[in-house]
Amino acid sequence: MRFTSATSSDGVTERLFHLGEIPGVLWTPAGATGTRPLVLIGHGGGRHKKDPDVVALARRFVTGLGFAVAAVDVPGHGDRPLHEEYGRLAAENQALVEAGAEPGPLIAEFQALVARRTVPEWRAVLDAVRAVEDVGAGPVGYWGVSLGCGLGVPFVAAEPRVRAAVLGLGGAGAPSSVEAASRITVPVEFPLQWDDERVPRAAGLALFDALASAEKTLHANPGGHGGLPAFELDGAVRFFARHLN
Amino acid sequence: MRFTSATSSDGVTERLFHLGEIPGVLWTPAGATGTRPLVLIGHGGGRHKKDPDVVALARRFVTGLGFAVAAVDVPGHGDRPLHEEYGRLAAENQALVEAGAEPGPLIAEFQALVARRTVPEWRAVLDAVRAVEDVGAGPVGYWGVSLGCGLGVPFVAAEPRVRAAVLGLGGAGAPSSVEAASRITVPVEFPLQWDDERVPRAAGLALFDALASAEKTLHANPGGHGGLPAFELDGAVRFFARHLN
């Protein structure tokens, strides 16, 4: 793990890093030392590790809770090169949707394919970030919606260090999503947009239903895929405070 | 309105009252004067105004928020006499269910009948309680689940002084429930138990769907009708703090 820059503002230190070919960013309380909970944020489709929404949420976890937060670019996003195979599949899927295919299963299958790469990448990122002195081997949480949910479900299912997760704006579009969700047993908060134009309501409810967690809460609000209310971010802060502190 | 007793403990004054034939209870911060938000709590079926769950929730709104809280007995409950017509209908419904009828529509029709009486009663209670010096004509909220939802939906639909409501553990069992819900426009928080043995999941989701509120949030958690998690009560405190303060 190689840090390439470090800046601090308003009580938050931001360090850019590379882990092999994975570009990432780590936010920690400025001047802090010692072990603290860590939240990994998975960005949405077409976004990246320093998307303004990701940065704003990361700063809230750092300043409000004293946690460390990390985010990395998904292959083909942010500072990573275009990914030839993913790009070709995405174009093929787009053509199928234009020819009348249901997008849900295609998206889910594509995300399951990408997850075969991101799950080991993110596990390696956890190893590296938890070796940083002011992060340490504390409890880990995961926050991801939309693509961050599609990739987050198999990640949380595979990674026993994750003790609580916010996963949402995603659906049970393919059997692999349901299978992975059925292996998740940690507490989950699941935001769902009631009028989501990308994720059918029934698919979102089915993914929530498939989670094996004894504690899981669906938060459904009116509005489309991009309209998650601000108070759900407040809710995520409280959720991680309850489960990682 | 006639107060019949007043006691104070742990910062909360509790006054029992009668308004005509309606027995009620009013909780306020001990020693407070002047106007404050008021939450009306509707108790569940077979319960009453001083059910331990009602008292505990009322005390949280008083001590945590400085609000006033009122609850009254539904006809046939608590300190009210058995109601001959309701008792007969309930027995008839029970016989129909035992003969194989779907309970949902029967329960909803029964609650709609009772609401014809409780809506005007509760509006009169609001008039009376808001005339008390240390309550006053501040913003009003409503909290009710199960029977408290079945009676609360038509009440909140009819009463413009209610600015925010927690309604849940209820379903769209009859067209009248959906019609009343479609006239509700204030912010609503809607707890739903994912494995509710009394309210079919689809009926609960349909009632949430019918609410016309621009801001409404469904909170679904695993478990049966009686298993509402304690953190949903914390959520109700925050919800009313946000909307009535």
HADDOCK unambig.tbl for C-alpha pairs under 7 A between the chains (distance, minus, plus):
assign (segid A and resid 215 and name CA) (segid B and resid 222 and name CA) 6.93 0.50 0.50
assign (segid A and resid 216 and name CA) (segid B and resid 221 and name CA) 5.94 0.50 0.50
assign (segid A and resid 216 and name CA) (segid B and resid 222 and name CA) 6.74 0.50 0.50
assign (segid A and resid 217 and name CA) (segid B and resid 219 and name CA) 6.30 0.50 0.50
assign (segid A and resid 217 and name CA) (segid B and resid 220 and name CA) 5.36 0.50 0.50
assign (segid A and resid 217 and name CA) (segid B and resid 221 and name CA) 4.81 0.50 0.50
assign (segid A and resid 218 and name CA) (segid B and resid 219 and name CA) 5.47 0.50 0.50
assign (segid A and resid 218 and name CA) (segid B and resid 220 and name CA) 4.82 0.50 0.50
assign (segid A and resid 218 and name CA) (segid B and resid 221 and name CA) 6.64 0.50 0.50
assign (segid A and resid 219 and name CA) (segid B and resid 217 and name CA) 6.32 0.50 0.50
assign (segid A and resid 219 and name CA) (segid B and resid 218 and name CA) 5.46 0.50 0.50
assign (segid A and resid 219 and name CA) (segid B and resid 219 and name CA) 4.91 0.50 0.50
assign (segid A and resid 219 and name CA) (segid B and resid 220 and name CA) 6.73 0.50 0.50
assign (segid A and resid 220 and name CA) (segid B and resid 217 and name CA) 5.37 0.50 0.50
assign (segid A and resid 220 and name CA) (segid B and resid 218 and name CA) 4.82 0.50 0.50
assign (segid A and resid 220 and name CA) (segid B and resid 219 and name CA) 6.75 0.50 0.50
assign (segid A and resid 221 and name CA) (segid B and resid 216 and name CA) 5.95 0.50 0.50
assign (segid A and resid 221 and name CA) (segid B and resid 217 and name CA) 4.82 0.50 0.50
assign (segid A and resid 221 and name CA) (segid B and resid 218 and name CA) 6.64 0.50 0.50
assign (segid A and resid 222 and name CA) (segid B and resid 215 and name CA) 6.95 0.50 0.50
assign (segid A and resid 222 and name CA) (segid B and resid 216 and name CA) 6.74 0.50 0.50
